[in-house]
Amino acid sequence: MTAAKPSLNDPHLLVVDDDERLRALLTRYLSGNGFRVSAAPGASEARALMKSMAFDLLILDVMMPGESGLDLAGSVRGSSQVPILMLTARGDPSDRIAGLELGVDDYLPKPFEPRELLLRVSALLRRAAPVARTASGTVRMGAALYDPDGARLTKGGKPVKLTSGEAALLQLFAANAGHPFSRSDLCTRLGVTLERSIDVQVTRLRRKIEDDPKLPLYLQTVRGIGYVLVPDHG
């Protein structure tokens, strides 16, 4: 395990990759661009670091000996909503979808340009940051209530956990209730590269909001356009 010289004012990233050369390159590049960076060669070492330190974003390689990055991402999502960016040499779209279904926020295939990684990381951190000004008033969707000012979702009075991607998407919908967005527009506004990832995030949100996600009343599909949030009135 290695760690770059820390600066407490910088976001803290955890890079998990079994490729020692790439791990060192990412640590050096990211730490030279305004981030604190810790690195681990595998899932067990990453868990040890996460027990002792808080991280603002995780960068996980999919293919690692033993426990894969997807396995680690799934276990992290059981207790944390920290943004997760997956790195993988796999080109099969099914691998990307598998990660998104687990709650991974973004996906970057190897080989990649370091500048693109930096842009993806910065976009994820912006999405995860509290929004200073959002829609006013609580948004009611049946038993689900969304408080834009606190970015909190409850259903039946119980808090509902949202990933950073889901939270950013719901914030946007809530601030523009009744306004339909195309998938491409949502990708642009949220800094997402795959339109399919928007579909996955919407599906996950519906499971957390709707009584019957297969027959959504609130997060509706607009045929030929995209999606729209139609909350209760009054």
C-alpha positions as a Markdown table, in Angstrom:
| # | Residue | x | y | z |
|---|---|---|---|---|
| 1 | Met | 0.0 | 0.0 | 0.0 |
| 2 | Thr | 1.2 | 3.5 | -0.8 |
| 3 | Ala | 0.0 | 7.0 | -0.1 |
| 4 | Ala | 0.9 | 10.4 | -1.6 |
| 5 | Lys | 1.8 | 13.3 | 0.7 |
| 6 | Pro | -1.5 | 14.5 | 2.0 |
| 7 | Ser | -3.1 | 17.9 | 2.0 |
| 8 | Leu | -6.2 | 18.0 | 4.1 |
| 9 | Asn | -7.9 | 20.5 | 1.8 |
| 10 | Asp | -7.8 | 18.1 | -1.2 |
| 11 | Pro | -10.3 | 15.4 | -2.0 |
| 12 | His | -9.0 | 12.0 | -0.9 |
| 13 | Leu | -9.1 | 9.3 | -3.6 |
| 14 | Leu | -8.4 | 5.5 | -3.2 |
| 15 | Val | -6.9 | 3.7 | -6.3 |
| 16 | Val | -7.2 | -0.1 | -6.2 |
| 17 | Asp | -5.4 | -1.9 | -9.0 |
| 18 | Asp | -3.1 | -5.0 | -9.0 |
| 19 | Asp | -0.9 | -3.4 | -11.8 |
| 20 | Glu | 1.9 | -1.9 | -9.7 |
| 21 | Arg | 3.1 | 0.4 | -12.6 |
| 22 | Leu | -0.4 | 1.7 | -13.4 |
| 23 | Arg | -1.1 | 2.2 | -9.7 |
| 24 | Ala | 2.0 | 4.3 | -9.3 |
| 25 | Leu | 1.3 | 6.3 | -12.4 |
| 26 | Leu | -2.3 | 7.1 | -11.3 |
| 27 | Thr | -1.1 | 8.0 | -7.8 |
| 28 | Arg | 1.5 | 10.4 | -9.2 |
| 29 | Tyr | -0.7 | 11.9 | -11.8 |
| 30 | Leu | -3.8 | 12.5 | -9.6 |
| 31 | Ser | -1.7 | 13.8 | -6.7 |
| 32 | Gly | -0.1 | 16.2 | -9.1 |
| 33 | Asn | -3.6 | 17.5 | -10.0 |
| 34 | Gly | -5.0 | 18.5 | -6.7 |
| 35 | Phe | -5.9 | 15.2 | -5.0 |
| 36 | Arg | -4.8 | 13.3 | -2.0 |
| 37 | Val | -4.3 | 9.7 | -3.2 |
| 38 | Ser | -3.9 | 6.4 | -1.4 |
| 39 | Ala | -3.4 | 3.1 | -3.3 |
| 40 | Ala | -3.9 | -0.6 | -2.7 |
| 41 | Pro | -3.1 | -3.6 | -4.9 |
| 42 | Gly | -6.3 | -5.5 | -4.0 |
| 43 | Ala | -9.6 | -5.6 | -2.2 |
| 44 | Ser | -8.3 | -6.7 | 1.2 |
| 45 | Glu | -5.7 | -3.9 | 1.3 |
| 46 | Ala | -8.4 | -1.5 | 0.2 |
| 47 | Arg | -10.7 | -2.5 | 3.0 |
| 48 | Ala | -7.9 | -2.0 | 5.5 |
| 49 | Leu | -7.4 | 1.5 | 4.3 |
| 50 | Met | -11.1 | 2.3 | 4.3 |
| 51 | Lys | -11.3 | 1.2 | 7.9 |
| 52 | Ser | -8.8 | 3.9 | 9.0 |
| 53 | Met | -9.5 | 6.7 | 6.5 |
| 54 | Ala | -12.4 | 8.4 | 4.8 |
| 55 | Phe | -12.4 | 8.6 | 1.0 |
| 56 | Asp | -14.2 | 11.0 | -1.3 |
| 57 | Leu | -14.0 | 8.6 | -4.4 |
| 58 | Leu | -12.9 | 5.1 | -5.2 |
| 59 | Ile | -11.2 | 4.1 | -8.5 |
| 60 | Leu | -11.4 | 0.3 | -8.8 |
| 61 | Asp | -9.9 | -2.0 | -11.4 |
| 62 | Val | -12.4 | -4.8 | -12.4 |
| 63 | Met | -9.9 | -7.6 | -13.0 |
| 64 | Met | -7.9 | -8.4 | -9.9 |
| 65 | Pro | -6.7 | -11.7 | -8.5 |
| 66 | Gly | -9.1 | -13.1 | -5.9 |
| 67 | Glu | -11.9 | -10.6 | -5.2 |
| 68 | Ser | -12.7 | -8.5 | -8.3 |
| 69 | Gly | -13.4 | -4.8 | -8.4 |
| 70 | Leu | -17.1 | -5.5 | -9.0 |
| 71 | Asp | -17.2 | -7.7 | -5.9 |
| 72 | Leu | -15.5 | -4.9 | -3.9 |
| 73 | Ala | -17.9 | -2.3 | -5.3 |
| 74 | Gly | -20.9 | -4.4 | -4.4 |
| 75 | Ser | -19.8 | -4.8 | -0.8 |
| 76 | Val | -18.9 | -1.1 | -0.5 |
| 77 | Arg | -22.4 | -0.2 | -1.7 |
| 78 | Gly | -23.9 | -2.1 | 1.2 |
| 79 | Ser | -22.7 | 0.5 | 3.6 |
| 80 | Ser | -21.5 | 3.6 | 1.7 |
| 81 | Gln | -22.6 | 5.9 | -1.1 |
| 82 | Val | -19.0 | 7.0 | -1.9 |
| 83 | Pro | -18.7 | 7.7 | -5.7 |
| 84 | Ile | -17.1 | 4.7 | -7.5 |
| 85 | Leu | -15.3 | 4.8 | -10.9 |
| 86 | Met | -14.4 | 1.4 | -12.5 |
| 87 | Leu | -11.4 | 0.9 | -14.7 |
| 88 | Thr | -11.4 | -2.2 | -16.9 |
| 89 | Ala | -9.8 | -3.7 | -20.0 |
| 90 | Arg | -13.0 | -5.5 | -20.8 |
| 91 | Gly | -14.9 | -4.2 | -23.8 |
| 92 | Asp | -18.1 | -6.1 | -23.2 |
| 93 | Pro | -21.0 | -3.7 | -22.5 |
| 94 | Ser | -22.4 | -6.4 | -20.1 |
| 95 | Asp | -19.5 | -5.7 | -17.7 |
| 96 | Arg | -20.4 | -2.0 | -17.7 |
| 97 | Ile | -24.0 | -2.7 | -17.0 |
| 98 | Ala | -23.1 | -5.2 | -14.2 |
| 99 | Gly | -21.2 | -2.4 | -12.5 |
| 100 | Leu | -23.9 | 0.1 | -13.0 |
| 101 | Glu | -26.5 | -2.3 | -11.5 |
| 102 | Leu | -24.3 | -2.6 | -8.4 |
| 103 | Gly | -24.3 | 1.2 | -8.0 |
| 104 | Val | -21.0 | 2.1 | -9.7 |
| 105 | Asp | -21.2 | 5.7 | -10.8 |
| 106 | Asp | -19.0 | 5.6 | -13.9 |
| 107 | Tyr | -16.9 | 3.4 | -16.1 |
| 108 | Leu | -13.6 | 4.0 | -18.0 |
| 109 | Pro | -12.1 | 1.4 | -20.3 |
| 110 | Lys | -8.4 | 0.8 | -20.5 |
| 111 | Pro | -6.3 | 2.2 | -22.1 |
| 112 | Phe | -7.5 | 5.7 | -21.3 |
| 113 | Glu | -6.1 | 9.2 | -21.5 |
| 114 | Pro | -5.1 | 10.5 | -18.1 |
| 115 | Arg | -6.9 | 13.8 | -18.9 |
| 116 | Glu | -10.1 | 11.9 | -19.4 |
| 117 | Leu | -9.7 | 10.1 | -16.0 |
| 118 | Leu | -9.2 | 13.5 | -14.4 |
| 119 | Leu | -12.3 | 14.9 | -16.0 |
| 120 | Arg | -14.4 | 11.9 | -14.9 |
| 121 | Val | -13.1 | 12.1 | -11.4 |
| 122 | Ser | -13.8 | 15.8 | -11.2 |
| 123 | Ala | -17.4 | 15.3 | -12.6 |
| 124 | Leu | -18.2 | 12.6 | -10.0 |
| 125 | Leu | -16.9 | 14.8 | -7.2 |
| 126 | Arg | -19.1 | 17.7 | -8.3 |
| 127 | Arg | -22.1 | 15.4 | -8.5 |
| 128 | Ala | -21.5 | 14.1 | -5.0 |
| 129 | Ala | -21.0 | 17.6 | -3.5 |
| 130 | Pro | -24.0 | 19.3 | -1.8 |
| 131 | Val | -25.9 | 21.5 | -4.2 |
| 132 | Ala | -26.2 | 25.1 | -2.9 |
| 133 | Arg | -29.5 | 25.9 | -4.5 |
| 134 | Thr | -32.1 | 23.4 | -5.5 |
| 135 | Ala | -35.9 | 23.1 | -6.0 |
| 136 | Ser | -37.8 | 24.7 | -3.1 |
| 137 | Gly | -40.1 | 22.6 | -1.0 |
| 138 | Thr | -40.5 | 18.9 | -0.5 |
| 139 | Val | -41.3 | 16.8 | -3.6 |
| 140 | Arg | -44.0 | 14.2 | -2.8 |
| 141 | Met | -44.3 | 11.0 | -4.8 |
| 142 | Gly | -46.9 | 8.9 | -3.1 |
| 143 | Ala | -45.2 | 7.4 | 0.0 |
| 144 | Ala | -41.9 | 8.8 | -1.1 |
| 145 | Leu | -40.8 | 12.3 | -0.1 |
| 146 | Tyr | -37.7 | 14.1 | -1.5 |
| 147 | Asp | -36.2 | 17.1 | 0.3 |
| 148 | Pro | -34.1 | 18.9 | -2.4 |
| 149 | Asp | -32.4 | 21.2 | 0.1 |
| 150 | Gly | -31.0 | 18.3 | 2.1 |
| 151 | Ala | -30.9 | 15.9 | -0.8 |
| 152 | Arg | -32.8 | 13.4 | 1.3 |
| 153 | Leu | -35.2 | 10.7 | 0.1 |
| 154 | Thr | -37.6 | 8.9 | 2.5 |
| 155 | Lys | -40.3 | 6.4 | 1.8 |
| 156 | Gly | -42.9 | 5.6 | 4.4 |
| 157 | Gly | -41.0 | 7.8 | 6.8 |
| 158 | Lys | -37.8 | 5.7 | 6.4 |
| 159 | Pro | -34.6 | 7.1 | 4.9 |
| 160 | Val | -33.7 | 5.7 | 1.5 |
| 161 | Lys | -30.0 | 5.5 | 0.5 |
| 162 | Leu | -29.1 | 7.1 | -2.8 |
| 163 | Thr | -25.8 | 6.7 | -4.7 |
| 164 | Ser | -24.2 | 9.9 | -5.9 |
| 165 | Gly | -25.4 | 9.3 | -9.4 |
| 166 | Glu | -29.0 | 8.6 | -8.3 |
| 167 | Ala | -28.9 | 11.7 | -6.0 |
| 168 | Ala | -27.7 | 13.9 | -8.9 |
| 169 | Leu | -30.4 | 12.6 | -11.2 |
| 170 | Leu | -33.2 | 13.1 | -8.7 |
| 171 | Gln | -31.9 | 16.6 | -7.8 |
| 172 | Leu | -32.1 | 17.5 | -11.5 |
| 173 | Phe | -35.6 | 15.9 | -12.0 |
| 174 | Ala | -36.9 | 17.6 | -8.8 |
| 175 | Ala | -35.7 | 21.0 | -9.8 |
| 176 | Asn | -37.4 | 20.6 | -13.2 |
| 177 | Ala | -40.5 | 18.6 | -12.3 |
| 178 | Gly | -42.8 | 18.2 | -15.3 |
| 179 | His | -39.9 | 19.0 | -17.8 |
| 180 | Pro | -38.9 | 16.0 | -19.9 |
| 181 | Phe | -35.2 | 15.3 | -20.5 |
| 182 | Ser | -33.7 | 13.3 | -23.3 |
| 183 | Arg | -31.1 | 10.7 | -22.4 |
| 184 | Ser | -28.4 | 12.7 | -24.2 |
| 185 | Asp | -29.4 | 15.9 | -22.3 |
| 186 | Leu | -29.2 | 14.0 | -19.0 |
| 187 | Cys | -25.7 | 12.6 | -19.9 |
| 188 | Thr | -24.5 | 16.2 | -20.7 |
| 189 | Arg | -25.9 | 17.7 | -17.5 |
| 190 | Leu | -24.7 | 14.9 | -15.3 |
| 191 | Gly | -21.3 | 14.3 | -16.9 |
| 192 | Val | -22.2 | 10.8 | -17.9 |
| 193 | Thr | -20.8 | 9.2 | -21.1 |
| 194 | Leu | -23.2 | 6.2 | -21.6 |
| 195 | Glu | -26.8 | 6.8 | -22.3 |
| 196 | Arg | -27.5 | 3.3 | -21.1 |
| 197 | Ser | -26.2 | 4.3 | -17.6 |
| 198 | Ile | -29.1 | 6.8 | -17.4 |
| 199 | Asp | -31.5 | 4.0 | -18.1 |
| 200 | Val | -29.9 | 2.0 | -15.3 |
| 201 | Gln | -30.0 | 4.9 | -12.8 |
| 202 | Val | -33.7 | 5.6 | -13.7 |
| 203 | Thr | -34.5 | 1.9 | -13.1 |
| 204 | Arg | -32.8 | 2.0 | -9.7 |
| 205 | Leu | -34.6 | 5.2 | -8.7 |
| 206 | Arg | -37.9 | 3.7 | -9.7 |
| 207 | Arg | -37.3 | 0.8 | -7.3 |
| 208 | Lys | -36.7 | 3.3 | -4.5 |
| 209 | Ile | -39.6 | 5.7 | -5.3 |
| 210 | Glu | -42.4 | 3.8 | -7.0 |
| 211 | Asp | -44.9 | 1.3 | -5.5 |
| 212 | Asp | -44.7 | -0.7 | -8.7 |
| 213 | Pro | -41.5 | 0.1 | -10.6 |
| 214 | Lys | -42.7 | -1.7 | -13.7 |
| 215 | Leu | -45.7 | 0.7 | -13.8 |
| 216 | Pro | -44.1 | 4.0 | -12.8 |
| 217 | Leu | -46.5 | 6.8 | -11.8 |
| 218 | Tyr | -43.9 | 9.4 | -10.9 |
| 219 | Leu | -40.6 | 8.9 | -12.9 |
| 220 | Gln | -42.2 | 8.4 | -16.2 |
| 221 | Thr | -40.9 | 7.5 | -19.7 |
| 222 | Val | -41.8 | 10.0 | -22.4 |
| 223 | Arg | -41.9 | 8.0 | -25.6 |
| 224 | Gly | -39.5 | 9.2 | -28.2 |
| 225 | Ile | -37.9 | 11.7 | -25.8 |
| 226 | Gly | -36.6 | 10.3 | -22.5 |
| 227 | Tyr | -37.8 | 10.8 | -18.9 |
| 228 | Val | -39.8 | 13.2 | -16.7 |
| 229 | Leu | -40.6 | 13.5 | -13.0 |
| 230 | Val | -44.4 | 14.0 | -12.3 |
| 231 | Pro | -44.8 | 14.4 | -8.5 |
| 232 | Asp | -48.0 | 14.8 | -6.6 |
| 233 | His | -49.5 | 18.3 | -6.5 |
| 234 | Gly | -50.3 | 20.1 | -3.3 |
